Amino acid sequence: MSVQDYSETFTVPFYECDAAGTLHLSALMNHLVLCSEQQLTSLDVGPKFMLSLGMGWVTTQYQIEITRLPQLHEQVRVVTRATQYNKFFCYRDFWLYDDQDNELAFVRSVWVVISFATRKMVHLPEVLTAKIASEFKPEVVRFPRIPKVDWTKADNLNKVFRVRYFDIDTNHHVNNAHYFDWMLDSLPLAFLKSHTVKSMSIKYDNEVTYGDEIVSRAQLNELTSHHQIRNGEQLAAEATITWQ
């Protein structure tokens, strides 16, 4: 099946904004994922279809570039495209535009399919790939590596969160958008009030489930911050953010 674009518009609601009236990064990511889900539903391979297979889509990595985040009541348009796939990975891009067609954000992402029975990654089933409006390419697309950081320093910024029932999504683990809130919330309030995200690389390593107590730790160096989400001794996710 040939590659196809899909788009939707939405108006930024007050309950998805911060105190300055700017859309939360986590809310933006939810809107992007919703747009991709709507495309898959229009192709008859949406969430109900995946549930019938006993499988679900899971994000493993995002590369995010932001010109600016939209403001309260602003109307914006999301465009998405599943650019290519191989046996295990599907690559999907997203664009966000304002009502004058100015690009506000560009996001690249990597997706896999997991089995609900084993909680492990499986081959992308042919009944799915035949309909996802993408094309097969055998190569693995490499995203930038998350830089190594010395986390033994005493000046790490740490914050503890316990996973609530309402943090869990239909894949039976913490929705990936919550990781953005956990990571950003570990930074000082004064910094968050005076800076916005310019770019971000985030990689998900292990899922987090109900009742887990996670530690969000960060190191801030001028306009770059490094982040980890740890679940006990296990790394759940890591990221690097450039600020403006």
C-alpha positions in Angstrom: 0.0 0.0 0.0 1.3 3.5 -0.9 2.3 6.0 1.8 -0.6 8.3 2.6 -0.9 11.5 4.7 -3.7 12.0 7.2 -4.7 15.2 9.0 -7.0 16.5 11.7 -7.5 19.9 13.4 -8.1 20.7 17.0 -8.5 23.8 19.2 -6.3 24.0 22.2 -8.4 23.7 25.4 -7.7 25.4 28.7 -7.3 22.1 30.6 -4.3 21.1 28.4 -2.4 24.4 29.0 0.0 25.5 31.6 -0.3 28.7 33.7 1.0 30.8 30.8 -1.7 29.4 28.4 0.8 27.1 26.5 -0.2 23.6 25.4 1.5 21.0 27.6 4.1 18.9 25.7 2.4 15.7 27.0 -0.9 17.0 25.6 0.7 17.7 22.2 2.0 14.1 22.1 -1.4 12.7 22.9 -3.0 14.7 20.0 -0.3 13.4 17.6 -0.9 9.8 18.7 -4.7 10.3 18.5 -4.3 11.5 14.9 -2.3 8.4 13.9 -4.9 6.2 15.7 -7.7 7.9 13.7 -5.8 7.2 10.5 -5.5 3.5 11.4 -9.1 3.4 12.3 -10.1 4.8 8.9 -8.0 2.0 7.4 -9.9 -0.6 9.4 -6.8 -1.4 11.6 -7.6 0.7 14.6 -7.6 -0.2 18.3 -10.5 -2.7 18.0 -8.7 -4.5 15.3 -5.5 -4.7 17.3 -7.4 -5.9 20.3 -8.9 -8.7 18.2 -5.3 -9.8 17.5 -4.3 -9.6 21.2 -1.7 -7.0 20.3 -1.0 -3.3 20.7 1.2 -0.5 19.2 3.9 0.8 21.5 6.2 3.8 20.9 9.9 3.1 21.5 11.5 6.5 20.5 10.6 10.1 19.6 12.8 12.8 18.0 11.0 16.1 18.6 11.7 19.5 17.1 9.6 22.5 18.2 9.4 26.0 16.8 6.8 27.0 19.3 3.9 25.3 21.2 0.4 26.5 20.5 -1.5 28.7 22.8 -4.9 28.6 24.5 -7.9 28.5 22.0 -5.5 28.4 19.0 -6.6 26.2 16.2 -3.9 23.9 14.8 -3.6 21.1 12.3 -1.8 17.7 12.8 -0.5 15.8 9.8 0.9 12.3 10.1 2.4 9.7 7.8 3.7 6.2 8.3 6.8 6.6 6.3 8.0 3.0 6.2 8.2 -0.3 8.1 10.2 -3.5 8.3 9.7 -6.8 10.1 9.7 -5.3 13.6 9.5 -1.5 13.3 7.2 1.1 11.9 8.4 4.7 11.4 5.9 7.5 11.6 6.3 11.3 11.2 4.1 14.1 12.5 3.8 17.8 11.7 1.9 20.5 13.6 0.8 23.6 11.8 -1.0 26.8 12.8 -3.9 28.2 10.9 -1.5 30.1 8.6 0.2 26.8 7.7 3.4 27.7 9.6 5.1 24.6 11.0 5.1 24.6 14.8 6.6 21.2 15.4 8.0 18.1 13.6 8.2 14.7 15.3 9.8 11.4 14.1 8.8 8.2 15.9 9.5 4.5 16.1 6.7 2.0 16.8 6.6 -1.7 17.5 3.7 -4.2 18.1 3.6 -6.2 21.4 1.7 -9.3 22.3 -0.6 -8.7 25.3 -0.1 -12.3 26.3 3.7 -12.2 26.5 4.3 -8.5 26.8 7.0 -8.9 24.2 7.6 -7.4 20.7 6.4 -9.5 17.8 6.7 -9.3 14.0 4.4 -6.8 12.4 1.5 -9.0 11.2 0.8 -9.0 7.5 -2.9 -8.5 8.1 -1.8 -5.2 9.7 1.0 -4.0 7.3 -1.2 -4.6 4.3 -3.5 -1.7 5.4 -1.3 0.9 7.3 -0.8 3.2 4.3 3.0 2.7 4.3 5.7 0.8 2.4 8.1 -1.9 3.3 11.8 -1.1 3.5 14.1 -3.7 5.1 16.6 -1.2 6.6 16.5 -0.1 10.3 16.3 3.7 10.6 18.8 5.0 13.2 17.8 7.8 15.5 20.4 9.9 17.4 21.7 8.2 20.5 20.9 9.6 23.9 24.2 11.0 25.3 25.7 9.1 28.2 25.6 11.0 31.5 27.3 10.5 34.9 24.4 9.9 37.2 26.6 9.4 40.3 26.8 13.2 40.8 25.3 14.4 44.1 23.5 17.4 42.4 21.0 15.3 40.4 17.5 16.6 40.5 15.2 13.8 41.8 11.5 13.5 42.1 9.5 10.4 43.1 6.1 9.5 41.6 3.8 6.5 42.2 1.9 5.1 39.3 -1.9 5.6 39.6 -4.7 3.6 38.1 -5.6 6.5 35.8 -2.0 6.6 34.4 -2.6 3.2 32.8 -3.8 3.0 29.2 -5.4 0.2 27.1 -1.9 -1.4 26.6 -2.0 -2.0 30.4 1.0 0.1 31.2 1.7 3.8 31.8 0.8 5.9 28.8 3.9 7.3 27.2 2.7 10.9 27.5 3.1 10.7 31.3 6.8 10.4 31.0 7.0 13.9 29.5 5.3 15.3 32.6 7.5 13.3 35.0 10.7 14.4 33.3 9.8 18.1 33.0 8.4 18.2 36.6 11.8 17.3 38.0 13.2 20.7 36.9 13.1 23.9 38.9 9.9 25.9 38.7 11.7 29.1 37.8 13.4 27.4 34.9 10.1 26.0 33.6 8.4 29.4 33.8 11.2 31.1 31.7 12.0 28.4 29.1 10.3 26.2 26.5 11.4 23.0 24.9 13.2 23.4 21.6 14.1 19.8 20.8 13.9 16.5 22.6 15.1 12.9 22.1 13.3 10.3 24.2 13.8 6.5 24.3 11.5 4.1 26.1 13.3 1.0 27.5 11.0 -0.8 29.8 7.3 -0.5 30.6 6.0 0.8 34.0 2.8 -0.5 35.5 0.2 0.2 38.2 1.6 0.7 41.7 5.3 1.1 40.6 7.2 3.9 42.4 9.4 5.6 39.8 12.2 8.2 40.2 12.5 11.0 37.7 16.0 12.3 37.8 17.5 15.1 35.8 20.7 17.1 35.3 20.4 20.7 34.0 23.3 22.4 32.3 22.4 25.8 31.0 20.1 25.1 28.0 20.4 21.3 28.0 18.8 18.8 30.4 19.3 15.1 30.7 16.6 12.8 32.1 16.0 9.3 33.3 12.9 7.5 34.6 14.0 4.7 36.8 11.8 1.9 38.2 13.9 0.5 41.0 17.1 -0.7 39.3 15.5 -0.8 35.9 15.7 2.0 33.3 12.3 2.8 32.0 13.1 5.8 29.8 15.8 8.4 29.1 15.9 11.7 27.3 17.8 14.8 26.4 16.1 18.2 26.0 17.4 21.4 24.4 15.7 24.5 25.8 15.0 28.0 24.5 
